[in-house]
Amino acid sequence: MVVDMSADPRERSAIGWAVADGLLAASAIGLVLVTAGADHPLYPTAVTFIIFSSIFPVHIRTVFAALRVKRETGESAAVLAHPWPPPFDKRLAYAVLAVYRAVAVLVFMSLPSIAGGQPEKHGDRYYLDDHGSLTRVSKAKYYAGEIGVDRLFLGLSAVFLGVGSVFNLRLVKDGYAAEDADQA
């Protein structure tokens, strides 16, 4: 899909959001996949927080764009959020789906590590906090819990950001991003 960057502002905005959503989703996916190895790194919680908190402006923008499409065309904007058929090459879509499946497997594999509670550190001791009940655990179990929490939040972020990216690409591809979308 080739887009004329001298096009109207709505189209440029949709492309910008699609690119930003895609890059943030790729970052979230990359961080989840990096934790797959036996010697996985523990990165700062702020990284996860920044990526996770980005889903809120993305979702708000997607909702407002969907409402505008519905108001201007009378069509249900839910059609634009469907991931299939993709608004880009199907081979690329299959590759992206394979990566999302790998992320889903890692997220589900890490759920048992956080089932005992939220990992906490007090001094040189490690705990899992289950609704105020602290259970002392090993350093390895604590780090597994930290990775599990990060994977969960980053996996959810990847889904929201991926849907936002597909939605904005579909806005451009189907012509809903144009200023004269009400004539389409």
C-alpha positions in Angstrom: 0.0 0.0 0.0 1.5 3.3 -1.1 0.2 6.4 0.5 0.6 9.9 -0.7 1.9 11.9 2.2 0.5 15.1 0.8 -2.9 13.5 1.4 -5.4 14.9 3.9 -4.6 15.2 7.6 -6.9 12.3 8.7 -5.1 9.9 6.4 -1.7 11.0 7.7 -2.9 10.7 11.3 -4.2 7.2 10.7 -0.9 6.2 9.2 1.0 7.8 12.0 -1.1 6.0 14.6 -0.8 2.7 12.7 3.0 3.0 12.7 3.2 4.1 16.3 0.9 1.2 17.4 2.9 -1.2 15.3 6.2 -0.1 16.8 4.9 -0.3 20.4 3.3 -3.7 19.7 6.6 -4.9 18.3 8.5 -3.6 21.4 6.1 -5.4 23.7 6.4 -8.6 21.6 10.2 -8.3 21.6 10.4 -7.9 25.3 8.1 -10.9 25.9 10.2 -13.0 23.5 13.5 -11.9 25.1 12.3 -13.5 28.3 11.9 -16.9 26.7 15.5 -18.1 27.2 16.9 -19.7 30.3 19.0 -16.7 31.1 16.3 -14.1 30.6 17.0 -10.5 31.6 14.9 -8.6 34.2 14.3 -5.1 32.8 13.0 -2.1 34.8 9.3 -2.1 35.5 9.1 1.3 34.0 9.6 -0.2 30.6 6.5 -2.4 31.0 4.6 0.5 32.5 5.3 2.8 29.6 4.3 0.3 27.0 1.2 -0.8 28.9 0.0 2.8 29.6 0.3 3.5 25.8 -2.7 1.3 25.2 -5.1 3.9 26.7 -4.5 6.7 24.2 -4.5 4.1 21.4 -7.8 2.7 22.5 -9.4 6.1 23.0 -8.2 7.2 19.6 -9.5 4.0 18.0 -12.9 4.4 19.7 -13.3 8.0 18.6 -12.3 7.1 15.0 -14.8 4.2 15.0 -17.5 6.6 16.2 -16.6 9.1 13.5 -16.8 6.4 10.8 -20.2 5.2 12.1 -21.5 8.8 12.2 -20.2 9.7 8.8 -21.0 6.5 6.9 -23.7 4.8 9.0 -21.7 1.6 8.8 -20.7 -0.4 11.8 -17.1 0.4 12.7 -16.6 -3.1 14.2 -15.8 -4.3 10.7 -12.7 -2.2 10.7 -11.3 -3.9 13.8 -11.5 -7.4 12.4 -8.0 -8.7 11.9 -9.0 -10.9 8.9 -8.7 -10.3 6.0 -5.7 -8.2 6.9 -5.2 -4.8 5.4 -1.7 -5.9 4.2 0.0 -8.9 2.6 -1.4 -12.2 3.9 2.1 -13.7 4.2 3.1 -11.0 6.5 -0.2 -11.5 8.4 0.6 -15.2 8.9 4.1 -14.3 10.2 2.6 -11.8 12.6 0.0 -14.4 13.8 2.8 -16.9 14.4 4.7 -14.3 16.6 1.5 -13.5 18.5 0.9 -17.3 19.1 4.5 -17.5 20.5 3.8 -14.6 22.8 0.5 -16.2 23.9 2.3 -19.4 24.8 4.9 -17.5 26.8 2.2 -15.5 28.7 0.2 -18.6 29.5 3.3 -20.5 30.6 4.1 -17.8 33.0 0.7 -17.6 34.7 1.5 -20.3 37.2 4.5 -18.2 38.4 2.1 -15.4 39.5 -0.6 -17.7 40.8 0.8 -17.4 44.3 0.6 -13.7 44.4 2.4 -10.5 43.4 6.2 -10.7 43.8 7.7 -8.4 46.4 11.1 -7.8 47.8 11.7 -6.6 51.4 15.3 -6.1 52.2 17.1 -9.2 51.1 14.1 -11.4 51.3 11.7 -12.4 48.5 7.9 -12.9 48.9 4.7 -13.5 47.0 1.9 -11.2 48.2 -1.5 -12.9 47.9 -4.0 -10.3 49.1 -1.8 -9.3 52.0 -0.6 -12.8 52.9 3.2 -12.9 52.3 4.8 -16.2 51.4 8.5 -16.3 51.5 10.0 -17.6 48.3 13.4 -18.1 46.7 15.1 -15.5 44.6 14.5 -17.6 41.5 10.8 -17.9 42.2 10.6 -14.1 42.8 12.3 -13.4 39.5 10.0 -15.9 37.7 7.1 -14.0 39.2 8.5 -10.6 38.1 8.9 -12.0 34.5 5.4 -13.5 34.7 3.9 -10.1 35.6 5.8 -8.4 32.8 4.8 -11.0 30.3 1.2 -10.7 31.2 1.1 -6.9 30.9 3.2 -6.8 27.8 1.2 -9.6 26.1 -2.0 -7.6 26.8 -0.4 -4.5 25.5 0.7 -6.3 22.3 -2.9 -7.3 21.6 -4.4 -3.9 22.1 -1.7 -2.2 20.1 -1.9 -4.7 17.3 -5.6 -4.3 17.0 -5.1 -0.5 17.0 -2.6 -0.8 14.2 -4.8 -3.0 12.1 -7.8 -0.7 12.7 -5.8 2.4 11.5 -4.4 0.6 8.5 -7.9 -0.5 7.5 -9.1 3.1 7.9 -6.6 4.1 5.2 -7.0 1.1 3.0 -10.8 1.2 2.9 -10.8 5.0 2.4 -12.4 5.9 5.8 -9.5 8.2 6.8 -10.2 10.6 4.0 -11.8 14.0 4.7 -14.6 13.1 2.2 -15.3 9.8 3.8 -19.0 10.7 4.1 -19.3 10.6 0.3 -17.6 7.2 0.1 
